[in-house]
């Protein structure tokens, strides 16, 4: 890895949990390179373990959808202004904007206007292949470089001259294969008992909208066969909210509060019911079939479906495969009844589960699974600059 320049100053901005984690991983990789560098950040708890924090509270940014985002517009604008002012006071050589399109866009605009000499790097671009391709031009006008996930993103930015580098999907190199047997032993789950894992989301708004159909489907599967063990793994940042929202779960269900146990649960599960997002790729890496889905506000969905959405699927595994290998249910189709029917079909058909796992592995290969860690590649590129 390239040695850091003496006195190198980095500033990382992340508005959501997934960006906070990736930002922290890149910071850790930078620090592994050694050298004299100062790193400050605005973000969450993960960045807080590896960087000096600004004190700007980005928790109000945990919103879902266009309509909900409009309702939170004042918060987004205020926090972008506070963050930009902190960036300008710190005067980094490079500002790394992680994910969180709307928030990071506003921070970039303010920092560019305040100090054009700061190099702006976008770490993970907006999903221009799925909706609103015009964002590629907007991003190219504001930042100096983009570090993106997929090869198929690059052509969207080429017409605008944005320096774009592919680092792969962070989730694919984040964790090796976990020990599913050890997880079962820890929680005294017999190897012959079916284990159903519920992954209800990482945003507060997902706990409100997406978690309920997943939990209700798990209830029905559990009541149909009491030998089934249900494990629920909310993301770390919403565990308390989940516990308050779903305080009436069966006593023998296991609710994970330790983030480190999530991957053991994925490896141990016979089937996962998951909120659509990065977690679907993480489950696939652990060799477990899954069912996924999403639900947002009616106005948001109307705008996305009829005006913005270009992709046939929302799950990256399905996009990579070019067909629906992971069952995904959206909006009105995302119901407990539909999830339960699909789940019973997979749980009762070993051949179907095996076929889905084979297809998931093939899709992971197309997504770059097995290559160098995305965070390390990102750190190397930042040090080259």
N, C-alpha and C positions, 0 to 999 in steps of 0.2 A: 504494500500500500504506500502511496506517496506520502512523504513526510509533510506535516503541517508547516505552513509558513509561520515564522516567529510572530507571536502576537495576533494570530488569526482570531477573528471575532465572528461567531455565528449566532443568529437569532432564529428560533423555531416557533412557528405558530400552528396550533392545532385546535379546532373547535369541537371535535367529537372524539368519542372513545377510541375508534379505530385509528384515527390520525394521531391521537395522543400516544398510543402504543407504538405505532410505526416510527413516529418522531423520536421516541425514547430509544428505540433500537438503533436508529441511525446515529444518534448522539453517542450511544455506547460504543458503536463501531468507530466513530471519530476519536473517542478517547483512547481506544485500544491502539490507535496509531501513535499515541504519545505526542510530545511537543507542547509548546506553549500556546494554549488557546483559551478563550473565554466563550462560554455558551450560556445564553439567557433564553427564556422561553415564556410563552403564554400558552397554557394548555391545562391538562388534568394531572391526575396523580402519578401516571407513569413518567411523564416528563419531569415531574417534581422530584423524582428520585435520582435524576442524572444531570439536571441543569438548574441554574439560578432562576427562580420564577419571578414573574412580573407582579403577581398579585391580582391581575385582572381575572375576575370570576367568569368563566365562559359557560357555566352550567345552563344558563337560559337558552343556549343555542341548541339544546337537545330537543329539536322540534321535528315534525314530520310533515312533508308535503308542501305544495305551493301555497295553499290557503292558510295553513298553519304558519308557514314562514312569513306571509304577509302580516299576520296578526302579531308576529314577534319582530316586525321590521324595526321598531324603535330600539329594541334590545340589540339587534344585530348592528345597527348603525352606531349606537353608543359604544358598544364593546369594540367595534372596529376602530373608532376614533381613539379610544383609550389605548388600545394595543398599538396603533400606529404611532402615537405620541411616545410610548415607551420604547418602541423600536428606534425612532429618531433620536431619542436621548441616549440610547445605548450605542448608536452609530456602528452597526456591525458591517463587516466586509460583505457578508452574504446573509440574506433573509430567506429562510426556507419555509414555504407555505404548504402545509400538509393537508391534502384532501379539503373538505369543507368549502365547496365552491363559492357560495354566496358570501360567506364571512371573509374568506381569504381574498376574494376579488376586491372587496371594499378596503381591506387593509393594504393591499398592493397599490390601489389607486392613491391612497393617502401618502404612503411611503414614497412612491415614485414622484409625487408632486413635491414632497418635502425635502427629499434628498435623492436626486437622480443617480448619484454615484454608488449607491448601495445596489449590489447585484441581487436580483430577485430570481429565486428558483422555485418552481411549482413541483412539489413532490406528490404525484398522483393527479392526473388531470380529470376534468369532468367527463362524464360518459357521453362524449359527442357522437359515438356510434349508435347510441340508443335514442337520445333526444337532443334537440337544439344544437345541431352541428355548428351554428353560428358562433357558439362559445369558443371555438378554436381560434377564430380571428380575434375575438376579444382578448383571450389569454395571450396570444402572440404579441399584441400591442402593449402588454403590461409587463411581462416577465422576460428574462434573458434566457432561461432554459426550462425545459420540462423533463422530468423523470417519470415515465409512464410504465404501465403494467404490461401492455400487450403490443405485439408487433403491428396488429391491424389498426392501432391508433395513429401511427406515424403519418400515413398519407393525409389525414385530416389537417395536419399542421404544416405539411410541406409547402403548400401554396403561399403560406404567410411567412416563411423563412424562420420559423421558430426552431432553435436547436433542441431536438428531441432525442432522448436516449431511453432505451427499454431496460428496465431492471427486473421484470418478472413480478409475479404475484407474491406479496409479503407473506401471506398465510401458508404458502406451500413449503417454505423453508423455516418456518417459525418453530416448529416442533417435530421431532422425529416420531416414530411409531411408539405410542404409549403402551403400557402393560395393562391390557383389559382384565386379565386374570387376577392381577394384583388388586385392581379396583374392586372386583367382585369379592375377593377374599376380605378386603378391608371392611366392606359393608355387609359381609355374610350373605351374599347373593349366590345361590347355587348355580353351577354352570349350566344346568338343564333348564333353569327358569328364564323365560323371555324377559329381556330388559328393554324398556322403552324410554328413550331419552327425549326430554322436551327442552328445546332451546328457544325461549320466548322473546329474545331480542335484547338490544343494548341501549335503546333510547326509551325515555319515559313515555313518549307517545306510542311506541311499539307495545309497551306493557298495557297501555289503554286499549289499543285497537287490535293488535295481532295476537297477543298472548291468550285471550279468552277462547277462541276456537281451538287453539292447540291444547290448552288445558282441558277443555270439555271433551275433546276427542280422546285424550289420555284417560280421562275418567271412564268413558264408555269402554275403552279397551280393557281397563283394569277391572271394571265390574263384570265384563264378559268372561274374565278368567282371573281369579284372585291369585293365581300362581305368578302372574306377571308383576314384575317390579318396575315402578315408575321412578325415574330420577329427573329432577328439574334443575337446570343450570342457567339461571339468569346471569347476564353480564354483571361484572363486579359493581359497576356504578348504579345499577338499578335493583340490587338485591333487596334492600330495605323497602323500596316502593313495591316490589313484587310481593314480598311477605305481607305487607299491609293490604294490598289489593286482593290477594288470594289467601286469606287466613283460614279457610275452611277445607283445606286439602286433607285427604285421608292421612291418618297418623303414621302409617307405614311407608308413605312416600318419602323419598330422600331429596332434600333441597340443599344443593351445594352452595356454600359460601366461600370456599377456597378456590380461587381462580385456577390454581395449579391442578386441581382434580378434574377439570372439565375434559381434558384430553384422555385421561384414563376412562372416564365415563363414555366418551365417544368410541373408544376402542372396545369397550365391554358391551356396548349396546347391540341389540339385534336390529333395531330400527330407531331412527331419529326423526322427530317432528320439529322442524326448525323454521324460525322466522328467516325470510330471505335475506341474504347478505354474505359477508365474508365467511361466516361460520359454516356455510354449506360446503365450501372448499375444504375447510378444516376437518369436517366430518368425513368427507371423501378420502382425504389423506389417511385417516385412521381405518379405512376399509369398511365403512358402515354405510348401508343404503339409507336414504332419507326421503322424506316428503317435505316440501317447502311451500310457502305461500306468503302473501302480503295483502294488506288492506290499508287504504288511506282514506282521507275525506272524500266525499262525493264530488265536490267541486274540483278538487285536485285531480281525481281520477278522470273526470270528464275532459279536463284540459289535456292531461297527459295522453289519454287513449286516442282522442280524436284530433289533437293538434300537434302533439310533440313526439310521441313514441314511434320509433322507427324499427326497433329490434323485435324479433318474433318472441323472444323469451327474456325473462329478467334474471335468470340464474346463469352465472358464468359457465358452469359445467354444460348446460344445454347450449349456450352460445358456441362454446368450443367444439361441441359434438356436432352442431348443426341440426340437431333434432332434440326432442324432449326425452332425455334419459332419466332425469329426475322429475317426478311428478310435481308440478307447480300449479297452485290455485290462486286466483286473483279476485279481489273484491267480492262480488256476490257469490262467486263460486267457492270462496274461501270460508267454508262452514265446517262445523264439527262433524256433521253427518258425512260430508264428502271426504274429509280427512280420515275418518274412521273406516269408511268403506275401502279406501286405498290401502290403509294400514293393515286391515284384516287380510286383504288380498296378498300383500307381501309376506306377512307373518305366516300365512298358511301355505305358501308356495316357495319352497327352498330354491327351486330352479329360477323363479322370477327374481328373487333376491340376489342370487349369484350372477345372473345376467346383468342386473343393474350395477353391481359392484364392478364387473368387468368393464362395462361401458364408462363408469365413473373414472376408472383407472386410465382408460384410453384418453378421456377428456383431460385429465390431469397432465398427461404427457404432452398434449398439445398446448397446455398452458405454461409449460416450462418446468414442471415438477422434476426435481433431481438436479437442477442447476445451482449456481452459487446463490447464497442468500441475498434477497433484494436489498436488505438494509446495508450489507457490506458493499454491494455494488454502488448504492447511492452514496455512501461515505467516500468511496474511492473517487467517484466523479466530483464530489464537492471539493475534495482535496486537490484534484487535478486543476480545478478552477483557480 
